[in-house]
Amino acid sequence: MLKPADPGAPPPDRPIVELVHELIDDGKAYVRAEIALLKAIAAAKGKALALPGLFAAAFICALAAATALAVGVVLGLERFIGPLAAGFVGMLIFAAIAGGLGWYGYERLRRDL
């Protein structure tokens, strides 16, 4: 048969002031641990938000490159057909490219769904 557990010596009586100080110290340690956890969560979320920011910066740079290309096309055509016609022809060229890409994306979306 099992023997009953020996309760051992009773815990020593400690003054209330000592218990309150221990409780306060434990509370401070708990708060510090919670703050450290929140800092770690915020750092992880900050790193996760950096990636879309990089994609946005890449998109802006690509947009600037496309604008430079369009200006170059218009300036190149200007020598041959004049500034107004070059602007119109450049707009037609890039509108056709945009329309073709949009159509291709639409067809691919319809095919995949």
C-alpha positions in Angstrom: 0.0 0.0 0.0 1.0 3.6 -0.5 2.1 5.6 2.4 0.6 9.0 3.0 2.8 11.8 1.9 4.8 13.4 4.7 3.9 17.0 4.7 7.4 17.8 6.1 8.1 20.9 8.0 5.5 23.7 7.7 6.8 26.7 5.7 8.3 29.3 7.9 6.1 32.3 8.6 7.3 35.3 6.7 6.3 38.9 7.5 3.6 40.5 5.3 6.0 43.2 4.2 8.4 40.6 2.8 5.6 38.9 0.9 4.4 42.2 -0.5 7.9 43.1 -1.7 8.2 39.7 -3.3 4.8 40.1 -5.0 5.8 43.5 -6.3 9.2 42.2 -7.7 7.3 39.3 -9.4 4.9 41.8 -10.9 7.7 44.0 -12.2 9.4 40.9 -13.7 6.1 39.9 -15.4 5.6 43.4 -16.8 9.2 43.4 -18.2 8.7 40.0 -19.8 5.4 41.2 -21.4 7.1 44.4 -22.7 9.9 42.3 -24.2 7.4 40.0 -25.8 5.5 43.0 -27.3 8.8 44.5 -28.6 9.7 41.1 -30.3 6.2 41.0 -31.9 6.5 44.6 -33.1 10.0 43.9 -34.6 8.7 40.8 -36.4 5.7 42.8 -37.8 8.0 45.6 -38.8 10.2 43.2 -40.8 7.1 41.7 -42.4 6.0 45.2 -43.5 9.3 46.0 -45.1 8.8 43.6 -47.9 5.7 45.3 -49.4 7.6 48.6 -49.1 10.4 47.2 -51.2 7.9 46.1 -53.9 6.4 49.6 -53.9 9.8 51.2 -54.3 10.6 48.8 -57.2 7.2 49.7 -58.8 7.9 53.4 -58.6 11.4 52.9 -60.1 9.8 50.8 -63.0 7.2 53.5 -63.5 10.0 56.2 -63.7 11.9 54.0 -66.2 8.7 53.6 -68.4 8.2 57.4 -68.3 11.8 58.0 -69.3 11.3 55.6 -72.2 8.1 57.3 -73.3 9.8 60.7 -73.2 12.7 59.3 -75.2 10.3 57.9 -77.9 8.5 61.2 -78.2 11.7 63.2 -78.4 13.1 60.8 -81.0 9.9 61.1 -83.1 9.8 64.9 -82.7 12.7 65.3 -85.2 10.7 63.6 -87.9 7.0 64.5 -87.5 6.9 67.6 -85.1 6.2 67.8 -81.4 2.4 67.5 -81.4 2.3 64.6 -83.7 5.2 62.9 -81.9 3.3 63.2 -78.6 0.2 61.7 -80.2 2.1 58.9 -81.8 4.0 58.2 -78.6 0.6 58.1 -76.7 -0.8 55.6 -79.3 2.3 53.4 -79.0 2.1 53.1 -75.3 -1.7 52.9 -75.2 -1.4 49.9 -77.6 1.2 48.3 -75.3 -1.0 48.9 -72.3 -4.0 47.6 -74.0 -2.2 44.5 -75.2 -0.9 43.8 -71.7 -4.3 44.3 -70.2 -5.9 42.0 -72.8 -3.3 39.3 -72.1 -3.9 39.6 -68.4 -7.7 39.4 -68.8 -7.4 36.3 -71.1 -5.0 34.6 -68.7 -7.3 35.4 -65.7 -10.3 34.0 -67.6 -8.4 30.8 -68.5 -7.1 30.3 -65.0 -10.5 30.7 -63.3 
